[in-house]
């Protein structure tokens, strides 16, 4: 039996878990009324990463739906395929079950890459706007014709460390998550680590493989809905060059640069992040 939220919203108790296939339930944060904004987290976080977005969005008359991908957070952690196609399919099932229309789909980091995969095939069924935040796209690793971001060998090392010493991997990741090692305070850092350690080691490795290998360049041209690209100028995980590549590939897109942020722009410049998201979601 599905676990339900404690509070009632408009007289309806909303499900906290949604089944996407037999024995696989995803954790959902679903609150507020109005145009839906669907939030997809990054690696190796969960929908809990948007804690400091939920209240602002709800108080500005949006329905906000955060989805924890399988393998992460409080969602089920099955073995089996764990790649962009699986996650995009799971998102579609959630949006179908909730009967979501005219949504703003917002993906952070790996969630941005998955949002591109989803939006390129949605054809207006559920999503009418796209927001890419520090997105790990169109490719996270370098190619002969794509000299941006990380070398493939660096990701291979991350995968190896995941299986050898996952706490160290998360500690190393935290050091480059923001503009400097001290940009985020100790409390916020501990909170993020608590979210990350709840991820499945298997899902973390499988998603690193997807991040390393997936090329979304051909899918950018299939996206014709208005797209906002928000990216930190000091991002060490998804370099600002990637924002330019996404802008070049998505016709109806524009970039808002976060001059003082690294990868964690949603925490480093929270007020600007929330306000730009609300402005974009509000405008016709």
Buried (B, 14 or more C-beta within 10 A) or exposed (E): EEEEBEEEBEEEEBBBBBBBBEEBBBBBBBBBEBBBBBBBBBBBBBBBBBBBBBEBBBEBEBBBBBBBBBBBBBBBBBEEEBBBBBBBBBBBBBBEEBEBEEBBBBBBBBBBBBBBBBBBBBEEEBBBBBBBBBBBBBBBBBEEEBEBBBEEEEBBBBBEBBEEEBEEBBEBBBEBBBBEEEBBEEEBBEBBBEBBEBBBBBBBBBBBBBBBBBEBBEBBEBBEBBBBBBBBBBBBBBBBBBBBBBBEBBEEBEBBBBEBBBBBBBBBBBEBBBEBBBEBBEEE
